[in-house]
Each structure stands twice: as C-alpha cells, then as structure tokens.
Amino acid sequence: MLKEFKEFAMRGSVIDLAVGVIIGGAFGKIVSSLVDDVIMPPIGLLLKNVNSSELFIDLRGSHFATLAAAKTAGDPTLNYGLFLNAVVNFLIVAFCVFIVVHLMNRWIRKPAAAPAAPTTKDCPQCAMSIPIAAKRCGHCTTQLA
C-alpha cells in the first residue's frame, strides 16, 4: 500500500497540481494586495473618502466609527465592504485565469483533421460529377477507364 501511495504521489499530474496550488496561494496574496492597496483606494476616493473595508452595518443598531470598534464591543456586524473586496478579488483572479487558459489554448496546436477522401470525380467528357467507382458516366454514357 505504501508503494502504491508513492507511485500515486510521484505522478507528474500530482506534482503539477501541488505546484499549481502553491503558485495559486501566492498569486492570491498578490491579488489581495492589488485590490486592497491599489484598486479600492481610488474607488473609495471617488466615493468621498470611503474605505471599503470599513463599510459595515451594526446589526444591533449601535453606532461605531470603525469596524474594529464594533468587533471590540462584540456587536454582530454585516461587513459588506469586506465582501465587496472579496468580489473584486474573485473577478480579478477569474479574469487572470481566463487569460491564461485563453493563451494556453492558442499555444496548444490542434491536430489537423485529415482531409476526407473524395467520393466523386468529374467525367472527362462532359465534366459532370460522378461517383468514384463508376465505370460509365450516367450523364453522357462515356465509358470510363
């Protein structure tokens, strides 16, 4: 059983999957930083200096200046700003995956389909189309070789 597990774990596809997961985790951190530090601040500026990660609704109706203050007080909050950041993260990752898959599909050559064998030929006398196996033209009755 240990030998089977070793063979399974050392297959190329399992190692490729592990590398993909590791790179995906690192890429996720880059995208999170891009969203939190580059994309959302200008959007917040357009929305009158709103920090999207601080957008929340206190479910008890209390008023807190920041999300951290509400969490410290132990009030339940609906953190729609963090959800908005997560949606933007997802959209960026999905777009990047789409681009990578699109480029990979371009690079992978599709095998050329073999041309279909012809089923007809032209009569040398009248130039009409006739079946390949014909011994005589059905149009002009010319004997074919």
Backbone as JSON Lines, residues from 0, in Angstrom:
{"i":0,"aa":"M","n":[0.82,-1.18,0.0],"ca":[0.0,0.0,0.0],"c":[0.87,1.26,0.0]}
{"i":1,"aa":"L","n":[1.97,1.24,0.73],"ca":[2.88,2.38,0.75],"c":[3.5,2.59,-0.62]}
{"i":2,"aa":"K","n":[3.79,1.49,-1.31],"ca":[4.37,1.58,-2.65],"c":[3.37,2.23,-3.62]}
{"i":3,"aa":"E","n":[2.1,1.84,-3.51],"ca":[1.07,2.43,-4.37],"c":[0.92,3.92,-4.1]}
{"i":4,"aa":"F","n":[0.97,4.31,-2.82],"ca":[0.86,5.72,-2.49],"c":[2.05,6.49,-3.06]}
{"i":5,"aa":"K","n":[3.23,5.93,-2.96],"ca":[4.43,6.59,-3.5],"c":[4.3,6.77,-5.01]}
{"i":6,"aa":"E","n":[3.81,5.74,-5.71],"ca":[3.61,5.85,-7.16],"c":[2.58,6.92,-7.49]}
{"i":7,"aa":"F","n":[1.51,6.98,-6.7],"ca":[0.47,7.99,-6.91],"c":[1.02,9.4,-6.69]}
{"i":8,"aa":"A","n":[1.76,9.57,-5.58],"ca":[2.26,10.89,-5.22],"c":[3.33,11.38,-6.17]}
{"i":9,"aa":"M","n":[4.04,10.49,-6.81],"ca":[5.13,10.89,-7.69],"c":[4.71,11.0,-9.15]}
{"i":10,"aa":"R","n":[3.45,10.8,-9.43],"ca":[2.98,11.01,-10.8],"c":[3.16,12.47,-11.16]}
{"i":11,"aa":"G","n":[3.38,12.73,-12.41],"ca":[3.57,14.1,-12.86],"c":[2.37,14.97,-12.6]}
{"i":12,"aa":"S","n":[1.17,14.43,-12.76],"ca":[-0.02,15.25,-12.6],"c":[-0.21,15.69,-11.14]}
{"i":13,"aa":"V","n":[0.15,14.85,-10.18],"ca":[0.01,15.21,-8.77],"c":[1.01,16.3,-8.41]}
{"i":14,"aa":"I","n":[2.21,16.18,-8.91],"ca":[3.23,17.2,-8.63],"c":[2.83,18.52,-9.3]}
{"i":15,"aa":"D","n":[2.32,18.45,-10.53],"ca":[1.85,19.66,-11.21],"c":[0.74,20.33,-10.42]}
{"i":16,"aa":"L","n":[-0.16,19.53,-9.88],"ca":[-1.26,20.06,-9.08],"c":[-0.72,20.75,-7.82]}
{"i":17,"aa":"A","n":[0.26,20.14,-7.17],"ca":[0.83,20.74,-5.96],"c":[1.5,22.07,-6.29]}
{"i":18,"aa":"V","n":[2.25,22.11,-7.38],"ca":[2.89,23.36,-7.79],"c":[1.83,24.42,-8.1]}
{"i":19,"aa":"G","n":[0.76,24.02,-8.76],"ca":[-0.32,24.95,-9.08],"c":[-0.98,25.52,-7.84]}
{"i":20,"aa":"V","n":[-1.18,24.68,-6.83],"ca":[-1.79,25.15,-5.58],"c":[-0.87,26.14,-4.87]}
{"i":21,"aa":"I","n":[0.41,25.86,-4.85],"ca":[1.36,26.76,-4.19],"c":[1.42,28.1,-4.92]}
{"i":22,"aa":"I","n":[1.52,28.06,-6.23],"ca":[1.56,29.3,-7.01],"c":[0.23,30.05,-6.87]}
{"i":23,"aa":"G","n":[-0.87,29.31,-6.86],"ca":[-2.18,29.94,-6.68],"c":[-2.3,30.66,-5.35]}
{"i":24,"aa":"G","n":[-1.76,30.08,-4.29],"ca":[-1.79,30.74,-2.98],"c":[-0.99,32.03,-2.99]}
{"i":25,"aa":"A","n":[0.17,31.99,-3.61],"ca":[0.99,33.2,-3.7],"c":[0.31,34.25,-4.58]}
{"i":26,"aa":"F","n":[-0.3,33.8,-5.66],"ca":[-1.0,34.71,-6.57],"c":[-2.19,35.35,-5.86]}
{"i":27,"aa":"G","n":[-2.85,34.59,-5.01],"ca":[-3.97,35.12,-4.25],"c":[-3.56,36.27,-3.35]}
{"i":28,"aa":"K","n":[-2.38,36.17,-2.74],"ca":[-1.88,37.26,-1.89],"c":[-1.58,38.5,-2.72]}
{"i":29,"aa":"I","n":[-1.03,38.3,-3.92],"ca":[-0.74,39.42,-4.81],"c":[-2.04,40.11,-5.22]}
{"i":30,"aa":"V","n":[-3.03,39.32,-5.57],"ca":[-4.32,39.91,-5.97],"c":[-4.97,40.62,-4.8]}
{"i":31,"aa":"S","n":[-4.92,40.06,-3.61],"ca":[-5.49,40.73,-2.44],"c":[-4.82,42.07,-2.2]}
{"i":32,"aa":"S","n":[-3.5,42.12,-2.33],"ca":[-2.79,43.38,-2.17],"c":[-3.17,44.35,-3.28]}
{"i":33,"aa":"L","n":[-3.31,43.87,-4.5],"ca":[-3.71,44.73,-5.61],"c":[-5.07,45.36,-5.34]}
{"i":34,"aa":"V","n":[-6.0,44.54,-4.89],"ca":[-7.35,45.05,-4.62],"c":[-7.34,46.01,-3.44]}
{"i":35,"aa":"D","n":[-6.77,45.59,-2.31],"ca":[-6.82,46.38,-1.08],"c":[-5.98,47.65,-1.15]}
{"i":36,"aa":"D","n":[-4.83,47.58,-1.84],"ca":[-3.87,48.69,-1.8],"c":[-3.85,49.55,-3.06]}
{"i":37,"aa":"V","n":[-4.34,49.02,-4.18],"ca":[-4.24,49.77,-5.43],"c":[-5.61,50.12,-6.02]}
{"i":38,"aa":"I","n":[-6.52,49.16,-6.07],"ca":[-7.8,49.39,-6.75],"c":[-8.82,50.07,-5.84]}
{"i":39,"aa":"M","n":[-8.98,49.58,-4.63],"ca":[-10.04,50.1,-3.77],"c":[-9.79,51.52,-3.24]}
{"i":40,"aa":"P","n":[-8.56,51.95,-2.97],"ca":[-8.39,53.35,-2.52],"c":[-8.9,54.4,-3.52]}
{"i":41,"aa":"P","n":[-8.6,54.28,-4.83],"ca":[-9.19,55.27,-5.75],"c":[-10.72,55.19,-5.81]}
{"i":42,"aa":"I","n":[-11.25,54.0,-5.71],"ca":[-12.71,53.86,-5.69],"c":[-13.27,54.52,-4.44]}
{"i":43,"aa":"G","n":[-12.6,54.33,-3.31],"ca":[-13.01,54.99,-2.07],"c":[-12.92,56.5,-2.18]}
{"i":44,"aa":"L","n":[-11.9,57.0,-2.88],"ca":[-11.75,58.44,-3.08],"c":[-12.9,58.99,-3.92]}
{"i":45,"aa":"L","n":[-13.29,58.23,-4.94],"ca":[-14.42,58.64,-5.77],"c":[-15.72,58.66,-4.97]}
{"i":46,"aa":"L","n":[-15.79,57.8,-3.95],"ca":[-16.98,57.73,-3.1],"c":[-16.82,58.58,-1.84]}
{"i":47,"aa":"K","n":[-16.08,59.68,-1.94],"ca":[-15.9,60.64,-0.85],"c":[-15.13,60.05,0.33]}
{"i":48,"aa":"N","n":[-13.93,59.57,0.06],"ca":[-13.0,59.05,1.07],"c":[-13.57,57.91,1.9]}
{"i":49,"aa":"V","n":[-14.26,57.01,1.26],"ca":[-14.8,55.85,1.95],"c":[-13.81,54.7,1.83]}
{"i":50,"aa":"N","n":[-13.42,54.11,2.96],"ca":[-12.57,52.92,2.95],"c":[-13.5,51.73,2.86]}
{"i":51,"aa":"S","n":[-13.47,51.03,1.74],"ca":[-14.45,49.96,1.52],"c":[-14.34,48.84,2.54]}
{"i":52,"aa":"S","n":[-13.15,48.59,3.07],"ca":[-13.02,47.52,4.06],"c":[-13.65,47.9,5.4]}
{"i":53,"aa":"E","n":[-13.97,49.18,5.59],"ca":[-14.62,49.65,6.81],"c":[-16.13,49.81,6.67]}
{"i":54,"aa":"L","n":[-16.69,49.42,5.55],"ca":[-18.14,49.53,5.35],"c":[-18.82,48.36,6.06]}
{"i":55,"aa":"F","n":[-19.71,48.69,6.97],"ca":[-20.41,47.64,7.71],"c":[-21.72,48.17,8.25]}
{"i":56,"aa":"I","n":[-22.59,47.24,8.61],"ca":[-23.84,47.57,9.28],"c":[-23.83,46.86,10.62]}
{"i":57,"aa":"D","n":[-24.03,47.63,11.69],"ca":[-24.11,47.04,13.02],"c":[-25.52,46.48,13.19]}
{"i":58,"aa":"L","n":[-25.63,45.19,13.41],"ca":[-26.94,44.55,13.48],"c":[-27.72,44.87,14.75]}
{"i":59,"aa":"R","n":[-27.06,45.41,15.75],"ca":[-27.77,45.81,16.99],"c":[-28.24,47.25,16.92]}
{"i":60,"aa":"G","n":[-27.85,47.96,15.89],"ca":[-28.27,49.35,15.75],"c":[-27.38,50.35,16.46]}
{"i":61,"aa":"S","n":[-26.32,49.9,17.1],"ca":[-25.38,50.82,17.75],"c":[-24.58,51.53,16.66]}
{"i":62,"aa":"H","n":[-23.94,52.62,17.02],"ca":[-23.12,53.34,16.05],"c":[-21.67,53.28,16.48]}
{"i":63,"aa":"F","n":[-20.83,52.75,15.61],"ca":[-19.4,52.69,15.85],"c":[-18.69,53.37,14.69]}
{"i":64,"aa":"A","n":[-17.58,54.02,14.98],"ca":[-16.84,54.74,13.95],"c":[-16.11,53.78,13.01]}
{"i":65,"aa":"T","n":[-15.63,52.66,13.54],"ca":[-14.88,51.71,12.73],"c":[-15.38,50.3,12.96]}
{"i":66,"aa":"L","n":[-15.03,49.45,12.03],"ca":[-15.38,48.04,12.15],"c":[-14.65,47.42,13.34]}
{"i":67,"aa":"A","n":[-13.4,47.82,13.56],"ca":[-12.63,47.29,14.69],"c":[-13.3,47.63,16.01]}
{"i":68,"aa":"A","n":[-13.84,48.83,16.12],"ca":[-14.52,49.23,17.37],"c":[-15.77,48.39,17.59]}
{"i":69,"aa":"A","n":[-16.51,48.11,16.54],"ca":[-17.72,47.28,16.66],"c":[-17.35,45.86,17.06]}
{"i":70,"aa":"K","n":[-16.27,45.33,16.47],"ca":[-15.85,43.97,16.82],"c":[-15.34,43.91,18.25]}
{"i":71,"aa":"T","n":[-14.63,44.96,18.69],"ca":[-14.14,45.01,20.07],"c":[-15.3,45.02,21.05]}
{"i":72,"aa":"A","n":[-16.37,45.73,20.7],"ca":[-17.55,45.78,21.56],"c":[-18.34,44.47,21.51]}
{"i":73,"aa":"G","n":[-18.03,43.62,20.55],"ca":[-18.71,42.33,20.44],"c":[-20.04,42.39,19.72]}
{"i":74,"aa":"D","n":[-20.31,43.48,19.05],"ca":[-21.57,43.6,18.31],"c":[-21.47,42.83,16.99]}
{"i":75,"aa":"P","n":[-22.56,42.16,16.61],"ca":[-22.56,41.48,15.31],"c":[-22.66,42.52,14.19]}
{"i":76,"aa":"T","n":[-21.87,42.31,13.15],"ca":[-21.84,43.27,12.05],"c":[-22.01,42.54,10.72]}
{"i":77,"aa":"L","n":[-22.57,43.27,9.78],"ca":[-22.69,42.79,8.4],"c":[-21.62,43.55,7.62]}
{"i":78,"aa":"N","n":[-20.53,42.87,7.27],"ca":[-19.34,43.5,6.69],"c":[-19.41,43.51,5.17]}
{"i":79,"aa":"Y","n":[-20.24,44.35,4.61],"ca":[-20.4,44.34,3.16],"c":[-19.2,44.95,2.44]}
{"i":80,"aa":"G","n":[-18.4,45.75,3.1],"ca":[-17.19,46.29,2.49],"c":[-16.16,45.2,2.24]}
{"i":81,"aa":"L","n":[-15.99,44.32,3.23],"ca":[-15.07,43.18,3.05],"c":[-15.58,42.24,1.96]}
{"i":82,"aa":"F","n":[-16.9,42.09,1.91],"ca":[-17.49,41.26,0.86],"c":[-17.22,41.88,-0.51]}
{"i":83,"aa":"L","n":[-17.33,43.19,-0.62],"ca":[-17.05,43.88,-1.88],"c":[-15.61,43.65,-2.3]}
{"i":84,"aa":"N","n":[-14.67,43.74,-1.35],"ca":[-13.26,43.44,-1.65],"c":[-13.09,42.01,-2.14]}
{"i":85,"aa":"A","n":[-13.78,41.08,-1.51],"ca":[-13.67,39.67,-1.92],"c":[-14.23,39.47,-3.33]}
{"i":86,"aa":"V","n":[-15.3,40.16,-3.66],"ca":[-15.87,40.05,-5.02],"c":[-14.89,40.6,-6.05]}
{"i":87,"aa":"V","n":[-14.27,41.73,-5.76],"ca":[-13.28,42.3,-6.69],"c":[-12.09,41.35,-6.82]}
{"i":88,"aa":"N","n":[-11.64,40.77,-5.69],"ca":[-10.56,39.77,-5.74],"c":[-10.94,38.63,-6.68]}
{"i":89,"aa":"F","n":[-12.14,38.11,-6.5],"ca":[-12.59,36.98,-7.33],"c":[-12.6,37.36,-8.8]}
{"i":90,"aa":"L","n":[-13.13,38.54,-9.12],"ca":[-13.21,38.95,-10.52],"c":[-11.83,39.08,-11.15]}
{"i":91,"aa":"I","n":[-10.87,39.59,-10.4],"ca":[-9.52,39.71,-10.93],"c":[-8.91,38.33,-11.14]}
{"i":92,"aa":"V","n":[-9.05,37.44,-10.17],"ca":[-8.5,36.09,-10.31],"c":[-9.18,35.37,-11.48]}
{"i":93,"aa":"A","n":[-10.5,35.47,-11.58],"ca":[-11.22,34.81,-12.67],"c":[-10.76,35.34,-14.02]}
{"i":94,"aa":"F","n":[-10.55,36.65,-14.13],"ca":[-10.09,37.23,-15.39],"c":[-8.68,36.74,-15.72]}
{"i":95,"aa":"C","n":[-7.81,36.68,-14.72],"ca":[-6.44,36.2,-14.96],"c":[-6.45,34.74,-15.39]}
{"i":96,"aa":"V","n":[-7.27,33.91,-14.76],"ca":[-7.36,32.5,-15.15],"c":[-7.89,32.4,-16.58]}
{"i":97,"aa":"F","n":[-8.89,33.23,-16.91],"ca":[-9.42,33.23,-18.27],"c":[-8.32,33.56,-19.28]}
{"i":98,"aa":"I","n":[-7.51,34.58,-18.98],"ca":[-6.44,34.97,-19.89],"c":[-5.42,33.84,-20.05]}
{"i":99,"aa":"V","n":[-5.04,33.21,-18.95],"ca":[-4.06,32.11,-19.01],"c":[-4.61,30.95,-19.83]}
{"i":100,"aa":"V","n":[-5.86,30.56,-19.6],"ca":[-6.45,29.46,-20.35],"c":[-6.57,29.83,-21.83]}
{"i":101,"aa":"H","n":[-6.94,31.07,-22.09],"ca":[-7.06,31.53,-23.48],"c":[-5.71,31.45,-24.19]}
{"i":102,"aa":"L","n":[-4.64,31.9,-23.52],"ca":[-3.31,31.84,-24.12],"c":[-2.84,30.4,-24.29]}
{"i":103,"aa":"M","n":[-3.12,29.55,-23.3],"ca":[-2.71,28.14,-23.41],"c":[-3.43,27.47,-24.59]}
{"i":104,"aa":"N","n":[-4.69,27.78,-24.78],"ca":[-5.43,27.2,-25.91],"c":[-4.85,27.66,-27.24]}
{"i":105,"aa":"R","n":[-4.31,28.87,-27.28],"ca":[-3.67,29.34,-28.51],"c":[-2.37,28.61,-28.78]}
{"i":106,"aa":"W","n":[-1.61,28.35,-27.71],"ca":[-0.3,27.72,-27.87],"c":[-0.39,26.25,-28.22]}
{"i":107,"aa":"I","n":[-1.42,25.59,-27.73],"ca":[-1.57,24.15,-27.98],"c":[-2.1,23.98,-29.4]}
{"i":108,"aa":"R","n":[-1.31,23.34,-30.21],"ca":[-1.72,23.12,-31.6],"c":[-2.78,22.04,-31.66]}
{"i":109,"aa":"K","n":[-3.82,22.32,-32.4],"ca":[-4.85,21.33,-32.6],"c":[-4.43,20.46,-33.77]}
{"i":110,"aa":"P","n":[-4.59,19.15,-33.64],"ca":[-4.2,18.29,-34.77],"c":[-5.08,18.59,-35.98]}
{"i":111,"aa":"A","n":[-4.41,18.7,-37.12],"ca":[-5.15,18.99,-38.35],"c":[-5.98,17.77,-38.72]}
{"i":112,"aa":"A","n":[-7.22,18.02,-39.06],"ca":[-8.1,16.94,-39.47],"c":[-7.66,16.43,-40.83]}
{"i":113,"aa":"A","n":[-7.63,15.1,-40.96],"ca":[-7.25,14.51,-42.25],"c":[-8.33,14.86,-43.26]}
{"i":114,"aa":"P","n":[-7.91,15.25,-44.46],"ca":[-8.93,15.58,-45.46],"c":[-9.75,14.33,-45.81]}
{"i":115,"aa":"A","n":[-11.02,14.54,-45.98],"ca":[-11.92,13.43,-46.29],"c":[-11.61,12.91,-47.7]}
{"i":116,"aa":"A","n":[-11.68,11.61,-47.83],"ca":[-11.43,11.01,-49.15],"c":[-12.55,11.44,-50.1]}
{"i":117,"aa":"P","n":[-12.18,11.8,-51.33],"ca":[-13.21,12.23,-52.26],"c":[-14.15,11.08,-52.62]}
{"i":118,"aa":"T","n":[-15.42,11.39,-52.79],"ca":[-16.41,10.36,-53.15],"c":[-16.89,10.51,-54.59]}
{"i":119,"aa":"T","n":[-16.48,11.62,-55.21],"ca":[-16.89,11.83,-56.61],"c":[-15.7,12.26,-57.44]}
{"i":120,"aa":"K","n":[-15.86,12.15,-58.75],"ca":[-14.86,12.64,-59.71],"c":[-15.62,13.24,-60.88]}
{"i":121,"aa":"D","n":[-14.92,13.99,-61.71],"ca":[-15.56,14.6,-62.86],"c":[-15.37,13.71,-64.08]}
{"i":122,"aa":"C","n":[-16.39,13.63,-64.88],"ca":[-16.33,12.88,-66.13],"c":[-15.41,13.65,-67.08]}
{"i":123,"aa":"P","n":[-14.44,12.96,-67.73],"ca":[-13.53,13.67,-68.63],"c":[-14.23,14.17,-69.9]}
{"i":124,"aa":"Q","n":[-15.37,13.62,-70.23],"ca":[-16.07,14.0,-71.45],"c":[-17.03,15.17,-71.23]}
{"i":125,"aa":"C","n":[-17.92,15.06,-70.21],"ca":[-18.95,16.09,-70.02],"c":[-18.71,16.96,-68.78]}
{"i":126,"aa":"A","n":[-17.71,16.64,-67.97],"ca":[-17.32,17.4,-66.77],"c":[-18.38,17.39,-65.68]}
{"i":127,"aa":"M","n":[-19.29,16.42,-65.72],"ca":[-20.29,16.29,-64.66],"c":[-19.71,15.42,-63.54]}
{"i":128,"aa":"S","n":[-20.22,15.63,-62.34],"ca":[-19.74,14.89,-61.17],"c":[-20.38,13.51,-61.16]}
{"i":129,"aa":"I","n":[-19.51,12.48,-60.98],"ca":[-19.98,11.09,-60.93],"c":[-19.27,10.38,-59.77]}
{"i":130,"aa":"P","n":[-19.85,9.28,-59.28],"ca":[-19.2,8.53,-58.19],"c":[-17.83,8.0,-58.62]}
{"i":131,"aa":"I","n":[-16.93,7.88,-57.65],"ca":[-15.56,7.4,-57.92],"c":[-15.59,6.0,-58.54]}
{"i":132,"aa":"A","n":[-16.46,5.12,-58.08],"ca":[-16.47,3.73,-58.55],"c":[-17.19,3.55,-59.88]}
{"i":133,"aa":"A","n":[-17.72,4.61,-60.46],"ca":[-18.49,4.48,-61.71],"c":[-17.6,3.99,-62.85]}
{"i":134,"aa":"K","n":[-18.16,3.1,-63.68],"ca":[-17.46,2.58,-64.86],"c":[-17.94,3.31,-66.12]}
{"i":135,"aa":"R","n":[-19.1,3.94,-66.01],"ca":[-19.69,4.67,-67.14],"c":[-20.35,5.92,-66.59]}
{"i":136,"aa":"C","n":[-20.24,7.03,-67.3],"ca":[-20.85,8.3,-66.88],"c":[-22.36,8.19,-67.03]}
{"i":137,"aa":"G","n":[-23.08,8.55,-65.99],"ca":[-24.54,8.5,-66.02],"c":[-25.15,9.65,-66.81]}
{"i":138,"aa":"H","n":[-24.38,10.61,-67.18],"ca":[-24.9,11.77,-67.88],"c":[-24.71,11.64,-69.4]}
{"i":139,"aa":"C","n":[-23.47,11.27,-69.81],"ca":[-23.18,11.21,-71.24],"c":[-22.89,9.79,-71.71]}
{"i":140,"aa":"T","n":[-22.93,8.84,-70.81],"ca":[-22.7,7.39,-71.06],"c":[-21.31,7.08,-71.58]}
{"i":141,"aa":"T","n":[-20.34,7.95,-71.34],"ca":[-18.97,7.68,-71.75],"c":[-18.41,6.55,-70.92]}
{"i":142,"aa":"Q","n":[-17.72,5.61,-71.53],"ca":[-17.06,4.51,-70.86],"c":[-15.84,5.07,-70.15]}
{"i":143,"aa":"L","n":[-15.72,4.8,-68.84],"ca":[-14.6,5.32,-68.06],"c":[-13.56,4.23,-67.84]}
{"i":144,"aa":"A","n":[-12.31,4.63,-67.79],"ca":[-11.23,3.66,-67.61],"c":[-11.05,3.33,-66.16]}
